């Protein structure tokens, strides 16, 4: 008589939690930076304008380079 083979136990695949990316140092994770707007011949500051962070391209995550 041949004994019936037991089915092999399936192993659970555990997923490794991906670490959160570090925030960008230039924009501090917001994705935007502020620049002073200057007007006139004497270049007096009149306000600030926000723009896209060029270090992280607006994602807020630190570049991998």
C-alpha positions as CSV (number, residue, x, y, z in Angstrom):
1,X,0.0,0.0,0.0
2,X,1.2,3.4,-0.8
3,X,0.5,6.2,1.6
4,X,-1.2,9.3,0.4
5,X,1.1,12.3,0.3
6,X,0.2,15.2,2.5
7,X,-0.2,18.5,0.7
8,X,2.8,20.8,1.4
9,X,2.1,23.7,3.7
10,X,2.0,27.0,1.9
11,X,4.2,29.7,3.3
12,X,2.8,33.1,4.0
13,X,4.5,35.9,2.1
14,X,5.1,38.8,4.4
15,X,5.4,42.1,2.7
16,X,8.1,44.4,3.9
17,X,6.9,47.8,4.8
18,X,8.5,50.4,2.6
19,X,10.1,53.3,4.5
20,X,8.5,56.7,4.0
21,X,10.7,58.9,1.9
22,X,12.3,61.8,3.6
23,X,10.8,65.3,3.0
24,X,12.7,67.6,0.7
25,X,15.1,69.9,2.5
26,X,14.5,72.9,0.2
27,X,10.6,73.1,0.5
28,X,10.3,71.1,3.7
29,X,7.9,68.6,2.1
30,X,5.3,71.1,0.8
31,X,6.4,71.1,-2.9
32,X,6.4,74.9,-3.1
33,X,8.9,77.6,-2.4
34,X,8.4,81.3,-1.9
35,X,10.5,84.0,-3.6
36,X,10.5,87.8,-3.0
37,X,9.1,89.8,-5.9
38,X,11.1,93.0,-6.5
39,X,9.8,96.0,-8.5
40,X,11.3,99.2,-9.8
41,X,14.7,100.6,-10.5
42,X,15.7,100.4,-6.8
43,X,14.4,96.8,-6.7
44,X,12.2,97.3,-3.6
45,X,10.4,94.2,-2.4
46,X,6.6,94.3,-2.8
47,X,5.6,90.8,-1.8
48,X,6.2,87.1,-2.3
49,X,5.3,84.6,-5.0
50,X,5.1,80.8,-4.6
51,X,6.4,78.4,-7.2
52,X,7.3,74.8,-7.8
53,X,10.3,73.4,-5.9
54,X,13.0,72.6,-8.4
55,X,14.8,70.2,-6.1
56,X,11.9,67.7,-5.8
57,X,9.7,68.9,-8.7
58,X,6.7,69.5,-6.5
59,X,6.5,66.0,-5.0
60,X,7.7,67.0,-1.5
61,X,10.0,63.9,-1.3
62,X,13.8,64.1,-1.1
63,X,15.5,63.3,-4.4
64,X,17.2,59.9,-4.6
65,X,20.5,61.2,-6.0
